[in-house]
Amino acid sequence: MGYAVGSFALLVLLSALNGFERIIFKTYENYYPDLKAQPTSGKVFSIDNKKMKTIAGITGVEKTALVLEENAIVQYGDNQVVATVKGVEKTWPAVVKTDSLLIAGTPLFENNKGIPFAWLAEGLVYKLALNNSNSAVTIMAPRRESVGIAQMEMNEDNIAVSAVIRAGEEQDNKLLTVPIKFAQELFERDGEASAIEIKVRNGADISQIKKEVQKIAGSEMIVLDRYEQNRAVYKMFNTEKWVSFSLMAFVLLLISFNLLGSLSMLVLEKKEDIKLLSHIGMRLKSIRAVFFKEGLLVAMAGTFAGLLLGVIMVLIQQKFGIITTQSSIAAVYPVALKASDFIFILGLCGFLGISSAIYPALKSVQSL
């Protein structure tokens, strides 16, 4: 019962963490590209069209897009917010999953007359108190020649908003996406960009493509996959998962001491029976195996029973959503099963069961 309850609780806990991880990182997968090449030092680099064509021609690369990111002041009416203005090429919507990002409006960066439009993150819309997605905002950025705060001159331009997007927790309160030419003029960065975002074809080897892009880009740039672009967030989730696993592993360790005590008491109770078995010819190795196998059987039978109950519980939650949350991320408590969790739990319980059974098994024949 102890092993069953412990393994059940551990599986349900890890499944809940998997569920939240899947929901949160689904947004990251929508906004962040498969690969991103950015300067190793400084904020921008000079655009090399030859390199861009070579990168776009790599087998497995589906789309590429230049982007330029800078901070600027965004104003609507009396409201001002410091935001991240991201200038993107026309191919950018094909690099990320813009259909999943869109909340309201029309995903348009430029109309037939060449008039640019902006996409605002949902949180930024609330901060600016925009009335509707067709409003225009003013973007202000300091001129590059400005010396000191007292003599700072500002570049200023107006742009209409065509769409509202949800770009993930980190970007949701500050992101404003515009055409890259508009951003280059605003920030006085003609012929420059801050990164190359790359979409990889389904089934392609991302690690191999990453190496090829890095070789073409050279030492002046570093190529990051989606994990490396969000290293801190991924590390936070992995740390939380391992801490939770360690706490439950400690509980199972305490349960194992109970198993060790129970087997030790059994050895004392069966002392005369052990002597009888020895006298009629049973080998010491076989006597030890009786207690060892019993300890392992108790641990693994309890573990499998707990895992079975845990799987049933998780599947019921996935199907019917019995447990709900107050979170804005998900109304139903998210859960997800992973094969790696089963392997970890079976390995842990098997190790603890074997460790608990060794001492009583050795003790069983010491008095003979």
N, C-alpha and C positions, 0 to 999 in steps of 0.2 A: 504493500500500500504506500509505503514511504517513497519508493522509487517511482511508482505510478503517478503519485501526486506531483513529485518533483519534475519528472519528465513532461507531464501534462502542462504544468505551469510554465516551464521553460519554452516549450514549443509555442504555446499561445502568446507568450511575451515576445518572442522573436518574430512571430507572424505579424503581430501588431506593429512592431517597428518596421518590418518589411513593407507593410501596407502604407504607412505614412511616408516612407522613403520613396516608394513608387509614385505616389501622388505628387509629392513636392518636386521630384526630379523629372517628372513628366513635363512640367512647365519649363524647366531648364533645357530639356531636350528640344522643346519647341523653339526657344529663343536662341540658344547658343549653337554655333555651327559644329559640324563634325571635327573640323580642324581650323585653327586660327594661327596665322603667321604674323608676328609683331616684332618691332625693333628690340634688340637686346638692351639698347641704351637710348634714352630720349623718347619723345612721344610720337614722332613722325619719321617717315622716310620718303625719299623721292621715288615717284612711280616709275618703274622700268617696264615699258610695254612688252619688250622682248621676253623678260622673265615671266610676266603675267601670261603670255601666250604659251610659254613652255609649261608652266604649272597647269594651265587649263587643258593642255594636251596629254597630261599623264593618264595612263590607262587606269580607270576606276574613278577619276575625278568627274563629277557630273556638272557642277557649276562653281564659279568663283565670283567674288564681289569685293571691291575695294571699299573700305569704310574709313571715316575720319571722325574721331570722337574728341570733343573738347567741352569744358564747362562754360556755361553762359547764364545770363540772367534772362528769365522768361517772364513777361508781364502780360496780364490781362486785366484791364480796368485798373483798380487800385492794388491789385495783388501781384506781388513779385516773388519768384522762387528761383533759387540757384539750381539749374538742371544740367543734365548731360545731354548735349546735342550730338546726335549721331548721324553724320552724313553717309548715305549709302548709294550704291549704283542701282540701276534698274534691275539688275539680275539678283539683287539681295533677297527679294521675296521667294525666289526659287531655292536659295541657300538654306533658309530657315523655314519652319512650318508656320507661315503667316496666317493660314486659315484657322489654325488653332489659337492664335494670339488675338484675332479680331473679336472685339466685343460689340462695337457700334460703328456706323459710318461705312464709307466705301474705301477699300484699300487702294488708294490712288496717290502717286507721288507727283504726277505732272499731267495736266490736261492737254488737249490738242493744240492749244495756243502757247504751250510751253510755260504756263504758270505753275510754280511749284506748290506742293501741299505738304503738310506735316502730319505725322501720326503721333499721338500723345498717349503715354501710359496712363492707366486708369487712376492711379494715385495722384499723379500730377494734375489731372483734370479736376479732382476734388480740391487739391490745394489752391488751384487758380480760380475755382468756382466757375468753371465754364458753363454757360447756359445750354449749349448744344454742340454737337460735333462739327458744325459748319462755321464756328466762330474763328476769328483771326487773332493770333497772338503776336506780341512784339518780342524779338530776340535781340539782346544787347551783349556785345563782347568787347573787351578792351583791345585797342589797336596795338599792334606789336611794337610800334615805335614809341609808345607812351613810356615816359620816365617818371616813376614814382606815382603814388596815389593822388597827390595834389594836382598833378598835371595830366592825369589819365584822360585820354580821349576814347570814346566808345564808337564802335561800329553798330549800327542799328538797322534792323529790317523787319518787315511784317510778313507773316505767312499764315495762310488759312489752314485750318485743321480739317482733314478729310476723314480721319478714322481714330478710334480709341482702341488701344490694345492692352492686354494683360501680359507683361513680360517677366513675371516672376518677382519674388519678394524683394530682391536686391535692387532691381531696376524700376519697380513699379511706381516709386515716388519721385523719380527724377528723369526718366527717359523721354526724349523728344526726338523722333526720327524724321530726317529731311533728305532731299536729294543731295548727293555729294557735291555737286557744283555750287549749290546754295551755301553749303557749309564751308567750302573752300574760299568763297568770296567773303563770307562773314568773318572767318578767322584769318584771312589773308594767308592762306596755305595753298596757293595755286600749284598744281602739279605734285602735291604731297598727300599722303594718307597715313593713317595710324595702324592699319592692319589689313590683311587679306583673309577673308572668311571663305571657307571651302566646304562644299557638300560632296560627300563620297557616295558613289552608287551602292545600292543595296547588295550585300554579299561580297563587296570588295574588301581587301585586307587593309584596314585603316593604318595599322602599324607600318606596313610596307610603303604605303602612299605617303605617310608622314616622313619617312626616311628620304624618299625621293624629293618631296617638297623642300625639306631641310637642305638637301644637297644643292638644289637649284637656288634657294634663297640665300645661301651662304651664311657665314658666321655672324654677319650683321643682324640677322634675324633669328628668332626662335619659334618653332612650330609647336603648338599646344593642342592636345586632344581635349574632348569635352571634360574629362576628369581633371586634367591639369588647369583648365580654365576656371574650375570651381573647386579647387583643391581643399580650401578651408571648409566648405560645406560638406563635401564627401568625408573629410577627416572627422568632422564633428559627428556625423551619423555613425561612422564606423566605431568611433570611440564610445558613443552611447550604447551601441550594440554590444561591444565587448565588455563594457562595465556591467551591463544587465546580465550578460552571460556569466560573468565572474561571480556576481552576487548569488545567482541561482546555483552555480556550481558549488559555491560554499555551502549552501543549504543541502545539496546532495551529498557533500562530504560529511556533514553531520549525520545524515541518514545512514551513510556507510558505516559510521562508528556503531550505530545501533545494530547493523547487520553483523559486524565483527563481534560485538558483545553477545548477540544471540547465538552465533555459531560456536563461540567459546563456551557458553553455558551448555550447549548441546554436546560438546566434546566431554564435558564433565559428567553429564547425565548418562552418556553412553559408554562410560569408561569400562564397565564390566563387559558390555557387548563387544567392544573393540578387542579386549583380551580374548574373548571366546572366538571371535573371527580369526584372530592371529593364531590361536592354538590349533584350529582345524585347518590351517594352511593358507589363509589369505595373506598375500604379500603386503608389506608395509606401503609400497607404492600404491596399491589398490585401495588401501584404507584411507590414505591421504587424499586420493582422487575422489572418494565419496563426499568428503566435506568440502573439498575445493569445488566440485561440480555443483553441489547444493548451493553454495554461496553465489556462484555464477548464475545458476538457474533462477534464484530469487531475484537477483539484480536485473537480468535480462527479461524475465517474464514481466516484472513490474514496469520496466522501461517500455516494452512493446505495448503493454496495456495502456500506459499513459499516453504514448504516441498515438495509438488508435483513437482514444478519447479526444486527444487534442486535434487530430485531423477532422473528426466528426464535428467538433465545436467550431473550428475555423470554417469548414464548408457550410455549416448552418448559418454562420454570420455572413459569409459571402452571398448566400442564396437569399436569406430573409432579412438581413440587416437588423438583428434583434437589438444590438447595443448601439446607441446613437451618441453623438458628441455635440458640444456647444461651439465647436470650431467653425470658422468660416471656410476652412479648406475642404472639409467633407462633412456632410450631415450624418452619414453612417460610418461607424468606426471601421477604418480600412484594415484589412488583413490580407496576407499573401503567404503562401507556402513556398519554401525553397528547399531543394534537395540537400544543399550544404548544411542546413540546420539539422536535418535528420542525421547526417553523417557526424556532425559535432556532438549531438546528444547521445547517439549510440556509442561513439568513441569514448565520451566522458563516462557514461554509466558503465560501459564494459570495463574501462580501466579501474574505476572505483570498486566494481564488483570483484574483479580479480585481486585487487589490493586487499580488500576486506577478507577474502577467502584464504589467502596464503598463510597467514599466521595460525588460524584455527586448524588448517590442514596439517601444518608442521607439528603443532602442539598435540594433535591426536595420537601420535605414535611415540611421543617422548617417554611415556611411562612404561613402554614395553621393553 
